[in-house]
Each structure stands twice: as structure tokens, then as C-alpha cells.
Amino acid sequence: MLDIRHLKTLVALRDAGSLVEAAERLHLTQSALSHQFKEMEERLDMQLFVRKTKPVRFTSAGLRLLRLSDEVLPLMRSAERDIARLQGGSAGRLHMAIECHSCFQWLMPTIDQFRDAWPEVELDLASGFAFAPLPALARGDLDLVVTADPIDLIGISYIPLFTYEALLAVAKQHPLAQKAYVEPQDLKQEVLITYPVDRDRLDIFNHFLDPADVEPLQIRTAELTVMMMQLVASGRGVCCLPNWAMHEYSSKGYVSARRLGESGLFSTLYAAVRTDMLDAAFMKDFLLTAKDTSFTTLAGVSAVKD
């Protein structure tokens, strides 16, 4: 009656919360996805979810199939890994670096899952803040780099992981908290708190302030996200963070999150990999695990549109 494709589609709808976002994650049109659900429901002669609800609300039949999906799909992934090992390529090296301070929130669960699934692979993680990781990747010193700033390098491929929105954190009592969105000129008299990295690696400069030829009153750095939030909450400055990194603090009312520009400031996070490594079974599985973990762990991220 049903196949694995149907179960994956149902899980995507649950995790995404709407048909539109689920279609984006599955790289389908909304029409094609709706057709798949119609086919499923016709086969079962039962409705699986309530239309036009957000987040989506599942019927008893839909919830039962979701429980089945949660049992079957992990077993399928495990079997696929075992088959990949039998085909060869179970051992190898995966040395990686990240250019994103906030990425530890979802990357560590990804690494934990990967380590359990591929114990034969030599895994190592280095911070990309003290050196240039992309050239190191091209030299062969690294095998994967998580970055939001791809540069054209021979032999390097960039696999999009997800799209996110960068937001400005301000104190709840700050005048900017009353605005629907922030404009570059609003930051002329503000202390901007950033991570201690070169400004040409920060979206708020590259895509917001510099194009408007605006310089903040002062730049202050902090190593940790929680330190940045404490400074913002106490009125010591403002800072720009990905929506998923700020969600923990804004949802609890510690700070207010404001959109940068009327249309928002969006960016894409990539996994940079040497092209000759893309076909390695463990690399394919790591990339798939990273995408799955990001969508289930992070608030506000979306699939990269083709």
C-alpha cells in the first residue's frame, strides 16, 4: 500500500510544519507534493492531516504512520550504511573545521550520530577562526569546512545545507525594539558586538552596513554567544546572529530580535568538500546527517531553493 517515499514525505511535512516548506526540503513543487499526499490518502481511503493548519495537524491515521516512519526510516539508513561498508570505503578520514561560531549547536549532534555510525572513520574537528580553513581544505589538510562564504577554488565543491536569516538582537527597552525592521543608518550610534573574526567574514558588514557606507559607533567583540546576549540584554550594545542562534534568547524574552532591512538579510550555510571526496560513502552520509539534524534541531532554517 505504501512505500518508503511516502514515509519520508510524511516525516518532511511533520518536521517542516507546512506543505510549502516540506516541498522545499524535498525539492518538489507544492503541486507535486500535494499529489503525493492525495495518492497516499486514496490508497488508504483515509485522511492523513488537516489541510490549511499551521503547524500541520495530523489525523490518527497520520500519527500512526509517523510512528511507523520513526521506526522504519532509521533502520533503512542503518542498512544503507552497512551496504556501503560492504561495498568498501568504510574507513577513511574526516577532518573538518567550521567558520561559524553558532554552528556547534547543531554540528555536535551531527558528529555524535556520525561517530556512532562510522566508528572506522578518523574524525577530528578544529576551529576555523585562527587560520584560513578553505585553503587548508584545498591543500588536503582538511576534508570538510562549514562556511557561509564560499570562494572559488579548484577542486572544491560547495554543498548547500540550509538557508537562514540573520537578525539583530537589541535590549527589550531599546528604541529599535519598537521598529518593524532596522535600517543601516540606525546603527550609526550603536555599539555593535561581534565575534572576534575579520569583519569581511561578517554578513552584517558585507551585506548590510558596507553597501550603505555606514559605520557603527563602536565595535566590541565577545567569544561566546551567551556573553553577547548578556551584553545586549544589559544595554551595552546590539549584535547580529543567525535566527537559530538567537531563538533560545528571544523566545524567552531576554532580548528582542529585529529584521535587518525590510526584506531581511538571508544567507546560506555550505559544506565545502574536495570534489574527489564527494563519492565516499561516509562523506555522503555525513552530509545527509548534517542536513537532517539541522532541520530537526534549528528554529527558522529552510531548505535551499534551486
C-alpha positions as CSV (number, residue, x, y, z in Angstrom):
1,M,0.0,0.0,0.0
2,L,2.8,2.4,0.9
3,D,6.5,2.7,0.2
4,I,9.5,4.4,1.8
5,R,9.0,7.5,-0.3
6,H,5.6,8.1,1.3
7,L,7.0,7.7,4.8
8,K,9.8,10.2,4.0
9,T,7.2,12.7,2.6
10,L,5.1,12.4,5.7
11,V,8.1,13.0,8.0
12,A,9.1,16.0,6.0
13,L,5.6,17.5,6.4
14,R,5.8,17.0,10.2
15,D,9.3,18.5,10.5
16,A,8.6,21.4,8.2
17,G,5.2,22.3,9.6
18,S,3.6,23.2,6.2
19,L,3.2,21.9,2.7
20,V,5.2,24.8,1.3
21,E,8.3,24.2,3.5
22,A,8.1,20.5,3.1
23,A,8.1,20.8,-0.7
24,E,11.2,23.0,-0.5
25,R,13.0,20.4,1.7
26,L,12.1,17.6,-0.7
27,H,12.9,19.7,-3.8
28,L,9.4,19.3,-5.1
29,T,6.8,21.7,-6.3
30,Q,3.9,22.2,-3.8
31,S,1.6,20.7,-6.5
32,A,3.7,17.6,-6.8
33,L,3.8,17.1,-3.0
34,S,0.0,17.6,-2.7
35,H,-0.4,15.0,-5.4
36,Q,1.7,12.5,-3.4
37,F,-0.4,13.0,-0.3
38,K,-3.6,12.7,-2.4
39,E,-2.3,9.4,-3.7
40,M,-1.4,8.2,-0.2
41,E,-4.8,9.1,1.1
42,E,-6.6,7.4,-1.8
43,R,-4.6,4.2,-1.3
44,L,-5.5,4.2,2.4
45,D,-9.0,5.6,2.0
46,M,-8.3,7.9,5.0
47,Q,-7.3,11.5,5.6
48,L,-3.7,11.8,7.0
49,F,-3.7,15.5,8.0
50,V,-5.9,18.5,8.3
51,R,-5.4,21.0,5.4
52,K,-4.7,24.7,6.0
53,T,-3.4,24.3,9.5
54,K,0.0,25.6,10.7
55,P,1.7,23.9,12.2
56,V,0.1,21.0,10.4
57,R,-2.3,18.8,12.4
58,F,-2.3,15.1,11.7
59,T,-5.2,12.7,12.0
60,S,-5.0,9.5,14.0
61,A,-4.0,7.6,10.8
62,G,-1.3,10.2,10.0
63,L,0.1,9.9,13.5
64,R,0.2,6.1,13.3
65,L,2.2,6.3,10.0
66,L,4.5,8.8,11.6
67,R,5.3,6.3,14.4
68,L,5.9,3.7,11.7
69,S,8.2,6.2,9.9
70,D,10.2,6.9,13.1
71,E,10.8,3.1,13.4
72,V,11.5,2.2,9.8
73,L,13.5,5.1,8.4
74,P,16.3,4.9,10.9
75,L,16.5,1.1,10.2
76,M,16.7,1.9,6.5
77,R,19.5,4.4,7.0
78,S,21.4,1.8,9.1
79,A,21.0,-0.8,6.4
80,E,22.2,1.6,3.7
81,R,25.3,2.3,5.8
82,D,26.0,-1.4,6.2
83,I,25.7,-1.9,2.5
84,A,28.1,1.0,1.8
85,R,30.6,-0.7,4.1
86,L,30.3,-4.0,2.3
87,Q,31.0,-2.1,-1.0
88,G,34.2,-0.7,0.6
89,G,35.0,2.8,1.8
90,S,34.0,2.3,5.4
91,A,37.3,3.6,6.7
92,G,38.8,7.0,6.0
93,R,39.5,10.4,7.4
94,L,37.1,13.3,8.1
95,H,39.0,16.3,9.4
96,M,36.7,19.4,9.5
97,A,36.7,23.0,10.5
98,I,33.9,25.5,11.0
99,E,33.8,29.2,10.2
100,C,30.6,29.7,12.2
101,H,30.7,30.3,16.0
102,S,27.0,29.4,16.3
103,C,27.3,26.1,14.4
104,F,28.3,24.0,17.4
105,Q,24.6,23.9,18.4
106,W,23.7,21.5,15.5
107,L,27.1,20.3,14.4
108,M,27.8,18.4,17.6
109,P,24.7,16.2,17.4
110,T,25.6,15.5,13.8
111,I,29.1,14.5,14.8
112,D,27.8,12.3,17.6
113,Q,25.4,10.4,15.2
114,F,28.2,10.1,12.6
115,R,30.7,8.8,15.1
116,D,28.3,6.0,16.1
117,A,27.5,5.1,12.6
118,W,31.1,5.2,11.2
119,P,33.5,4.2,14.0
120,E,36.2,3.3,11.5
121,V,36.4,6.9,10.2
122,E,39.1,9.1,11.8
123,L,37.1,12.1,12.9
124,D,38.6,15.4,14.0
125,L,37.2,18.9,14.5
126,A,39.1,22.2,14.5
127,S,38.1,25.8,14.9
128,G,38.4,27.8,11.7
129,F,38.8,31.1,13.5
130,A,42.6,31.0,13.9
131,F,43.5,30.1,10.3
132,A,42.1,30.1,6.8
133,P,40.3,26.8,6.5
134,L,39.3,26.8,2.8
135,P,42.9,27.0,1.6
136,A,43.7,24.2,4.1
137,L,40.9,22.2,2.5
138,A,42.3,22.7,-0.9
139,R,45.7,21.6,0.3
140,G,44.3,18.4,1.7
141,D,44.9,19.3,5.4
142,L,41.1,19.3,5.9
143,D,38.3,17.2,4.4
144,L,35.3,19.4,5.1
145,V,34.7,23.1,6.0
146,V,31.4,24.5,7.2
147,T,31.2,28.0,5.8
148,A,28.7,30.8,4.7
149,D,31.3,32.4,2.5
150,P,32.2,30.1,-0.5
151,I,35.1,31.2,-2.6
152,D,36.1,29.8,-6.0
153,L,38.8,27.2,-5.5
154,I,39.8,24.5,-8.0
155,G,38.7,21.0,-6.8
156,I,36.3,22.3,-4.1
157,S,32.6,21.7,-4.2
158,Y,30.0,23.5,-2.0
159,I,27.0,21.6,-0.9
160,P,24.2,23.8,0.5
161,L,23.0,22.7,3.9
162,F,20.3,25.3,4.7
163,T,19.2,28.9,4.4
164,Y,18.9,31.1,7.5
165,E,18.0,34.7,8.3
166,A,20.4,37.0,10.2
167,L,18.7,39.1,12.8
168,L,19.7,42.0,15.1
169,A,19.4,41.4,18.8
170,V,18.6,44.5,20.9
171,A,17.6,45.1,24.5
172,K,13.9,44.9,25.2
173,Q,13.9,48.6,26.3
174,H,16.0,49.7,23.3
175,P,14.2,52.2,20.9
176,L,15.0,49.8,18.0
177,A,12.8,47.2,19.6
178,Q,9.8,49.3,18.6
179,K,10.7,49.2,14.9
180,A,9.4,46.6,12.5
181,Y,12.9,46.4,10.9
182,V,16.3,48.0,11.3
183,E,17.9,50.2,8.6
184,P,21.7,50.6,8.3
185,Q,21.5,54.2,9.5
186,D,20.0,53.0,12.7
187,L,23.4,51.6,13.7
188,K,25.4,54.7,13.4
189,Q,25.2,55.5,17.1
190,E,25.2,51.9,18.3
191,V,27.9,49.6,19.8
192,L,28.0,46.5,17.5
193,I,29.0,43.4,19.3
194,T,30.6,40.7,17.1
195,Y,32.6,37.5,17.3
196,P,36.4,38.1,17.2
197,V,36.7,37.5,13.4
198,D,37.7,39.7,10.5
199,R,34.8,42.0,9.5
200,D,34.9,40.8,5.9
201,R,33.6,37.4,7.2
202,L,30.5,39.0,8.9
203,D,27.2,39.3,7.0
204,I,26.1,42.5,8.7
205,F,29.1,44.3,7.3
206,N,29.3,42.6,3.9
207,H,25.6,42.8,3.0
208,F,24.1,45.5,5.3
209,L,26.4,48.2,6.6
210,D,29.1,48.4,3.9
211,P,26.8,48.7,0.9
212,A,25.1,51.7,2.7
213,D,28.5,53.1,3.7
214,V,27.6,53.1,7.4
215,E,30.0,52.5,10.3
216,P,28.7,51.7,13.8
217,L,29.7,54.0,16.6
218,Q,32.0,51.2,18.1
219,I,32.8,47.6,17.6
220,R,33.1,45.3,20.6
221,T,33.9,41.6,20.4
222,A,32.9,38.6,22.6
223,E,33.9,35.0,22.2
224,L,30.6,33.3,23.2
225,T,27.0,33.8,22.1
226,V,25.8,33.8,25.7
227,M,28.3,36.6,26.5
228,M,26.9,38.6,23.5
229,M,23.3,38.1,24.7
230,Q,24.2,39.3,28.3
231,L,25.8,42.4,26.9
232,V,22.8,43.1,24.6
233,A,20.3,42.5,27.4
234,S,22.1,44.9,29.7
235,G,22.0,47.6,27.1
236,R,25.8,47.5,26.3
237,G,25.2,47.1,22.5
238,V,23.5,45.3,19.7
239,C,24.6,42.2,17.8
240,C,23.7,40.2,14.7
241,L,23.2,36.5,14.9
242,P,21.6,33.7,12.8
243,N,17.9,33.3,13.7
244,W,18.5,29.8,15.1
245,A,21.2,31.0,17.5
246,M,19.1,33.9,18.7
247,H,15.9,31.9,19.1
248,E,16.8,30.5,22.5
249,Y,17.2,34.0,23.9
250,S,14.4,35.9,22.1
251,S,11.8,33.2,22.7
252,K,12.4,33.6,26.5
253,G,12.1,37.4,26.3
254,Y,15.8,38.1,27.2
255,V,16.3,40.2,24.0
256,S,14.3,41.4,21.1
257,A,15.1,40.2,17.6
258,R,14.6,42.6,14.7
259,R,14.9,42.1,10.9
260,L,17.8,43.7,9.1
261,G,16.2,45.7,6.3
262,E,12.6,45.5,5.1
263,S,13.2,42.2,3.2
264,G,15.5,40.7,5.7
265,L,19.2,39.5,5.5
266,F,19.4,35.9,4.4
267,S,22.4,33.7,3.9
268,T,23.2,30.0,3.1
269,L,25.4,27.7,5.0
270,Y,27.5,25.3,3.0
271,A,29.7,22.2,3.5
272,A,32.8,22.7,1.4
273,V,34.3,19.4,0.3
274,R,37.1,18.4,-2.0
275,T,35.3,17.2,-5.2
276,D,37.2,13.9,-5.2
277,M,35.7,13.1,-1.8
278,L,32.1,13.6,-2.7
279,D,31.5,9.9,-3.7
280,A,32.9,8.5,-0.5
281,A,30.1,6.6,1.3
282,F,30.9,8.1,4.7
283,M,31.0,11.7,3.3
284,K,27.6,11.2,1.6
285,D,26.2,10.0,4.9
286,F,27.7,12.9,6.9
287,L,26.2,15.5,4.6
288,L,22.8,13.8,4.7
289,T,23.0,13.5,8.5
290,A,24.0,17.2,8.8
291,K,21.0,18.3,6.8
292,D,18.6,16.2,8.7
293,T,20.0,17.3,12.1
294,S,19.9,21.0,11.2
295,F,16.2,20.8,10.2
296,T,15.2,18.9,13.3
297,T,17.4,21.0,15.7
298,L,17.4,24.6,14.5
299,A,14.4,27.0,14.6
300,G,13.8,29.1,11.5
301,V,16.1,27.4,8.9
302,S,14.8,26.4,5.5
303,A,15.9,24.3,2.6
304,V,18.0,26.0,-0.1
305,K,15.9,26.7,-3.2
306,D,17.3,25.7,-6.5
